[in-house]
Amino acid sequence: MSKEELLNPEVIRQEEEYLQKVHPTPEDVPGCMKLFDDFLLCNVISSQARSLWRYGEMATCAPKLEEFKFCMSLKGVHPEEKRALWIRRRAEWWARRRAGRSSEDVWDVRTEPLQNFPPRRLDPDMPAPRTIN
């Protein structure tokens, strides 16, 4: 099954409703220059270094380029139709993101506090735990 087949139409509808409230007019939809700037900013050394530091790999800027190309493909479309197409695309993107894995999959909600945390130092002769100074 592809990711497209896994998209829940109800989730897409919810995302579309939210995006229509956030972007009520065609002027609220980001323009092609903004999307092109986002693509260029993705490729600068500081962005690449940050990605390398945080994730251990270079940032992939292909999705930002695809957003710019999608915007350019809508240049001849009426602004209201452009807004509707952009909202649909973003709703599908958010639906795919919600259906995928997230950091919430890693963490378990704790229902009770950890026992003996932080550990108490009862013996004054016991060496302190090693920390970064």
Solvent accessible surface area in square Angstrom, and as a share of the most:
residue,aa,sasa,rsa
1,M,186,0.83
2,S,56,0.36
3,K,140,0.59
4,E,104,0.47
5,E,113,0.51
6,L,101,0.50
7,L,22,0.11
8,N,76,0.39
9,P,104,0.66
10,E,74,0.33
11,V,27,0.15
12,I,13,0.06
13,R,106,0.39
14,Q,76,0.34
15,E,19,0.09
16,E,32,0.14
17,E,78,0.35
18,Y,132,0.50
19,L,10,0.05
20,Q,84,0.37
21,K,159,0.67
22,V,70,0.40
23,H,31,0.14
24,P,79,0.50
25,T,57,0.33
26,P,33,0.21
27,E,144,0.64
28,D,62,0.32
29,V,15,0.09
30,P,36,0.23
31,G,36,0.35
32,C,12,0.07
33,M,137,0.61
34,K,107,0.45
35,L,19,0.09
36,F,65,0.27
37,D,64,0.33
38,D,38,0.20
39,F,38,0.16
40,L,82,0.41
41,L,111,0.55
42,C,11,0.07
43,N,74,0.38
44,V,63,0.36
45,I,146,0.74
46,S,64,0.41
47,S,20,0.13
48,Q,18,0.08
49,A,53,0.41
50,R,117,0.43
51,S,12,0.08
52,L,92,0.46
53,W,224,0.79
54,R,155,0.57
55,Y,154,0.59
56,G,58,0.56
57,E,113,0.51
58,M,112,0.50
59,A,30,0.23
60,T,103,0.60
61,C,13,0.08
62,A,58,0.45
63,P,76,0.48
64,K,86,0.36
65,L,60,0.30
66,E,79,0.35
67,E,27,0.12
68,F,38,0.16
69,K,102,0.43
70,F,45,0.19
71,C,4,0.03
72,M,89,0.40
73,S,80,0.52
74,L,13,0.07
75,K,128,0.54
76,G,83,0.80
77,V,44,0.26
78,H,120,0.54
79,P,71,0.45
80,E,85,0.38
81,E,94,0.42
82,K,43,0.18
83,R,32,0.12
84,A,54,0.42
85,L,72,0.36
86,W,19,0.07
87,I,3,0.01
88,R,111,0.40
89,R,74,0.27
90,R,54,0.20
91,A,0,0.00
92,E,45,0.20
93,W,83,0.29
94,W,86,0.30
95,A,2,0.02
96,R,71,0.26
97,R,142,0.52
98,R,127,0.46
99,A,71,0.55
100,G,39,0.37
101,R,200,0.73
102,S,58,0.37
103,S,76,0.49
104,E,142,0.64
105,D,85,0.44
106,V,100,0.57
107,W,187,0.65
108,D,135,0.70
109,V,139,0.80
110,R,159,0.58
111,T,133,0.77
112,E,115,0.52
113,P,108,0.68
114,L,91,0.45
115,Q,152,0.67
116,N,99,0.51
117,F,141,0.59
118,P,99,0.62
119,P,91,0.57
120,R,182,0.66
121,R,128,0.47
122,L,158,0.79
123,D,71,0.37
124,P,117,0.73
125,D,130,0.68
126,M,87,0.39
127,P,111,0.70
128,A,61,0.47
129,P,96,0.60
130,R,237,0.86
131,T,102,0.59
132,I,174,0.88
133,N,181,0.93
